[in-house]
Amino acid sequence: MPKRVLTGTVVSDKGDKTVVVRVERRVKHPLYGKIIKLSKKYHAHDEGNAYRAGEQVRIEECAPVSKLKTWTVIDRIGAAKAAVVEIEDVQTDPAKAAKGAKGSAKKAKAEDVAAADA
């Protein structure tokens, strides 16, 4: 009997030699006909702790390694997407920064009132 192979996204890599992989499948609803996504999480064995959260991986069915782990990670399909980091420009004097924010809010509110009157 051939071993099942699934493709999914690593959700957690916090366990030692273990990753949690979410596998999504698309199914047509039996009554309404709408395509819906169903997902299931699998605990998979990662011998070298090589895989990180967010990566696309393939997992293969294997003999039970532990109570929850019956899958092994075969290989990486795609790398994790980089998180977008937004950097704010902070002024050195906190009093001026707070005063400037309040002033711009009042100015914006005054502009909104003027636009509503027109």
PyMOL commands that set and color helices and strands:
alter all, ss='L'
color gray80, all
select helices_A, chain A and resi 94-117
alter helices_A, ss='H'
color red, helices_A
select strands_A, chain A and resi 5-12+18-28+35-45+56-61+71-78
alter strands_A, ss='S'
color yellow, strands_A
deselect
rebuild
show_as cartoon
